[in-house]
C-alpha cells in the first residue's frame, strides 16, 4: 500500500457517526508534539477517507496543512489495514461502535477488487465482514437491512422506518450477543421483521431461545380497518404504482441479500448429485426471469 503526503483539504470525508466520537483534545496535543504517527487511510483516485475520522478532526484542530496518508488501491488492502488498526493498542484510540463499523464497511464496498482477480468467486462480504468485526454469516443480513433503512423512496417510507428499527436491534446484537443465543437464527428472525410482525424496542424484549430456536411472537391484534370511500380510477392507479414500486425494491433487495449469502458457500461436496441437478434447474429458471427483468429496467434507461 502506497504511503504519501497530501494536503488536508484534498481529503474527502463523507458524513459519518465517527465525526462525533468523543473529545480529540488529547489526540491533538499528541499530534502537535509527535506529529501524526498513524497515517490516514484513503481510497485511491477519489481520496475518500476510509479510516481516521478522529485523527482528521484532530489534524484540523491542530491547523495542519499536509498529512501523511496510506492509499488503498483495492478492497483487500483496505481490509488488511482495518484488521491491524482495530487490534492496535493505543491510548488515543476510541474503538468503533457497530454503526461506525457498518459505515466503514459500506465505504469498503465501493472499492474495486484487486487487479487481476475475476469477479466470479470473489465475495466482498467474506473479506469486509471480518475486517470490521462482523460475523460473515450474519453480515449480509445487516447490509441488506441497512440498504432498506437508507431507501429514500417516498413510497417506502414505512418500510424504511421499520428497517431502521430492526437495524438498531441487529447492531446491538452484533455488539453484545448473549452467549446462549444462535446468531444465525436471531438475525434471520430480525431480518424477517422488516416485512411484518411486532418490532421490539430492545433485544431484552425478545423471547429467549429454547433448544436453539427462537419462540415466535404472538400475532398482534389487528383492529378492523375503517370503511373507505371507493377509489376513483386515477387514485387507484397511483396507489397501485406505489405498491408495485415497493414490491420491486423489496424483491431486488431480497435477491441481492440472499445472493450475497449464497455466494459465500464454497463447499458443495455434501450435496447429493440429484439435489444438485434440481438446484441448478431452479437457478436456471430464475435466471431467465431475472434477465427479463433487467432487460425491462434497461429499456427505460435507454429510451
C-alpha positions in Angstrom: 0.0 0.0 0.0 1.5 3.3 -1.1 2.4 5.9 1.6 2.5 9.6 0.7 1.6 13.1 2.0 -1.3 15.2 0.7 -3.0 18.5 1.5 -5.6 18.1 4.3 -8.1 20.0 2.0 -7.8 17.2 -0.6 -9.3 14.5 1.6 -13.0 13.8 1.1 -14.6 12.9 4.4 -18.1 11.5 3.8 -20.7 12.1 6.7 -20.1 9.6 9.5 -21.2 8.8 13.0 -17.4 8.8 13.7 -17.4 12.6 13.4 -18.7 13.0 16.9 -16.7 10.2 18.6 -15.6 12.0 21.8 -13.0 14.6 22.6 -10.0 14.8 20.4 -8.0 17.3 22.5 -5.6 14.7 23.8 -5.0 13.4 20.3 -4.5 16.9 19.0 -1.8 17.6 21.7 -0.1 14.3 20.8 -0.1 15.3 17.1 1.4 18.7 17.9 4.2 17.0 19.9 4.9 13.9 17.9 3.2 14.6 14.5 0.6 12.1 13.2 2.1 8.7 14.0 -0.5 6.6 12.1 -1.4 7.9 8.6 -5.0 8.3 7.5 -6.4 5.7 5.1 -7.9 7.0 1.9 -9.1 5.4 -1.4 -7.0 5.8 -4.5 -8.1 8.4 -7.0 -11.2 9.6 -5.1 -9.3 10.5 -1.8 -12.3 9.3 0.1 -11.4 8.9 3.8 -11.7 5.2 4.8 -10.2 5.3 8.3 -9.2 8.1 10.6 -12.1 10.4 11.2 -10.9 11.3 14.7 -7.4 11.8 13.5 -8.7 14.0 10.7 -10.6 16.1 13.2 -7.5 16.4 15.4 -5.4 17.4 12.5 -7.8 20.1 11.5 -7.9 21.4 15.1 -4.1 21.4 15.1 -4.2 23.5 12.0 -2.1 21.1 9.9 -1.9 21.7 6.2 -0.5 18.4 5.0 -1.0 14.9 6.4 0.6 11.5 5.8 -1.8 9.0 4.2 -1.9 5.4 3.1 -3.6 4.9 -0.3 -5.7 1.8 -0.7 -5.8 0.6 -4.3 -8.4 -2.1 -3.6 -10.7 -3.6 -1.0 -8.2 -6.2 0.2 -5.6 -3.6 1.0 -8.2 -1.6 3.0 -9.4 -4.7 4.8 -5.9 -5.6 5.9 -5.4 -2.1 7.3 -8.6 -2.3 9.3 -7.6 -5.6 10.8 -4.3 -4.1 12.0 -5.9 -0.8 13.2 -8.7 -2.4 15.2 -6.3 -4.7 17.1 -3.9 -1.9 17.9 -3.4 -0.8 21.5 -3.2 3.0 21.6 -4.2 5.3 24.4 -5.9 7.7 22.0 -7.8 5.0 20.0 -11.6 5.1 20.5 -12.8 1.8 19.2 -15.6 2.0 16.7 -19.2 1.1 17.7 -21.2 -1.2 15.4 -22.8 1.7 13.5 -19.4 3.2 12.8 -18.1 -0.2 11.7 -21.1 -0.6 9.4 -20.5 2.8 7.8 -16.8 1.9 7.3 -17.8 -1.4 5.7 -20.1 0.4 3.2 -17.2 2.6 2.2 -15.1 -0.5 1.6 -17.8 -2.0 -0.7 -17.2 1.0 -3.0 -13.5 0.0 -3.6 -12.5 -2.2 -6.6 -11.4 -5.8 -6.4 -7.7 -6.5 -6.5 -6.3 -6.1 -10.0 -6.4 -9.4 -11.9 -8.9 -11.0 -9.6 -12.0 -12.1 -11.5 -15.5 -11.2 -10.3 -16.5 -14.8 -10.3 -15.7 -16.4 -6.9 -14.8 -13.0 -5.3 -17.2 -12.0 -2.5 -16.8 -8.7 -0.8 -18.7 -9.9 2.3 -16.2 -12.6 3.2 -13.4 -10.0 3.4 -15.2 -6.9 4.6 -17.2 -8.6 7.4 -14.3 -10.0 9.5 -12.1 -6.9 8.9 -14.8 -4.8 10.6 -15.6 -7.3 13.3 -18.8 -8.8 11.9 -19.6 -12.4 11.6 -19.7 -13.3 7.9 -22.8 -15.5 8.2 -25.0 -12.6 9.5 -23.2 -9.6 7.9 -25.2 -9.8 4.7 -28.4 -9.5 6.6 -27.2 -6.4 8.3 -26.1 -4.9 5.0 -29.5 -5.8 3.4 -31.4 -4.1 6.2 -29.1 -1.0 6.1 -29.9 -0.6 2.4 -33.6 -0.7 3.2 -33.1 1.8 6.1 -31.5 4.3 3.7 -34.1 4.0 1.0 -35.5 7.5 0.4 -38.2 6.4 -2.0 -41.4 8.1 -0.7 -43.4 5.0 -1.3 -41.2 3.0 1.0 -41.0 5.4 4.0 -42.9 3.0 6.3 -40.6 0.1 5.4 -37.5 2.3 5.8 -38.7 3.2 9.3 -39.2 -0.4 10.2 -35.8 -1.2 8.7 -34.1 1.4 10.8 -35.7 0.0 14.0 -34.6 -3.5 13.0 -31.1 -2.3 12.1 -30.6 -0.9 15.7 -31.5 -4.3 17.1 -29.1 -6.0 14.7 -26.2 -3.7 15.6 -26.9 -4.2 19.3 -26.8 -7.9 18.8 -23.6 -7.6 16.9 -22.1 -5.7 19.8 -23.2 -8.0 22.6 -24.7 -11.3 21.6 -26.0 -13.4 24.6 -23.8 -16.5 24.9 -26.7 -19.0 24.6 -28.3 -17.3 21.5 -27.9 -18.6 18.0 -26.7 -15.6 15.8 -28.0 -17.1 12.6 -31.4 -17.7 13.9 -31.6 -14.4 15.7 -30.6 -12.4 12.6 -32.9 -14.4 10.3 -35.7 -13.6 12.7 -34.9 -9.9 12.9 -34.5 -9.7 9.1 -38.0 -11.1 8.6 -39.5 -8.4 11.0 -39.0 -5.7 8.3 -41.8 -7.2 6.3 -44.3 -7.9 9.1 -44.6 -8.5 12.8 -44.1 -6.6 16.1 -40.7 -5.0 16.3 -39.5 -5.0 20.0 -37.8 -1.8 21.3 -34.8 -3.8 22.6 -33.2 -7.2 22.5 -34.3 -7.8 26.1 -37.9 -8.0 24.9 -37.2 -10.9 22.6 -38.3 -14.3 23.8 -35.4 -16.5 25.0 -34.0 -19.3 22.9 -35.4 -22.7 23.6 -33.4 -25.7 22.2 -31.6 -23.3 19.8 -34.9 -21.9 18.4 -36.5 -18.5 18.8 -40.0 -18.6 20.1 -42.4 -16.8 17.8 -44.1 -13.6 18.8 -47.8 -13.9 19.2 -49.5 -12.3 16.3 -50.5 -8.7 17.2 -54.2 -8.0 17.4 -55.4 -6.2 14.3 -58.2 -3.7 14.6 -60.8 -3.7 11.8 -59.9 -1.0 9.2 -62.4 1.8 8.9 -64.5 1.9 5.8 -63.2 4.0 3.0 -64.9 5.7 0.1 -64.3 3.8 -3.1 -61.3 5.0 -5.0 -61.6 6.7 -8.3 -59.6 5.2 -11.2 -56.8 7.9 -11.0 -56.3 7.3 -7.3 -56.3 3.6 -7.8 -53.6 3.8 -10.4 -51.4 6.0 -8.3 -51.7 3.6 -5.3 -51.1 0.6 -7.5 -48.0 2.2 -8.9 -46.6 2.9 -5.4 -47.3 -0.7 -4.3 -45.6 -2.0 -7.5 -42.5 0.2 -6.8 -42.4 -1.0 -3.2 -42.6 -4.7 -4.3 -39.9 -4.2 -6.9 -37.5 -2.6 -4.4 -38.2 -5.2 -1.7 -37.8 -8.0 -4.2 -34.5 -6.8 -5.6 -33.1 -6.1 -2.1 -34.1 -9.6 -1.1 -32.5 -11.2 -4.2 -29.3 -9.1 -3.6 -29.0 -10.1 0.1 -29.8 -13.8 -0.5 -27.3 -13.9 -3.4 -24.6 -12.5 -1.3 -25.2 -15.1 1.3 -25.3 -18.0 -1.2 -22.1 -16.7 -2.8 -20.2 -17.3 0.4 -20.9 -21.0 0.3 -17.8 -22.7 -1.0 -18.2 -26.3 -0.1 -20.9 -28.3 -2.1 -19.4 -31.7 -1.5 -22.2 -32.7 1.0 -25.0 -32.0 -1.5 -26.2 -35.2 -3.3 -25.8 -35.3 -7.1 -29.6 -35.4 -7.7 -30.2 -32.5 -5.4 -27.5 -30.5 -7.2 -29.3 -31.1 -10.6 -32.6 -29.9 -9.1 -30.9 -26.7 -7.6 -29.2 -26.0 -11.0 -32.6 -26.3 -12.7 -34.2 -23.9 -10.2 -31.4 -21.3 -10.6 -31.5 -21.5 -14.4 -35.3 -20.9 -14.3 -34.8 -17.9 -12.0 -32.0 -16.6 -14.2 -34.4 -16.3 -17.2 -36.8 -14.3 -15.1 -34.0 -12.0 -13.8 -32.6 -11.4 -17.3 -36.1 -10.5 -18.4 -36.5 -8.0 -15.5 -33.0 -6.5 -16.2 -33.9 -6.0 -19.8 -37.2 -4.3 -18.9 -35.4 -1.9 -16.5 -32.7 -1.2 -19.0 -35.3 -0.4 -21.6 -36.4 2.6 -19.5 -32.8 3.8 -19.2 -32.1 3.6 -22.9 -35.2 5.4 -24.1 
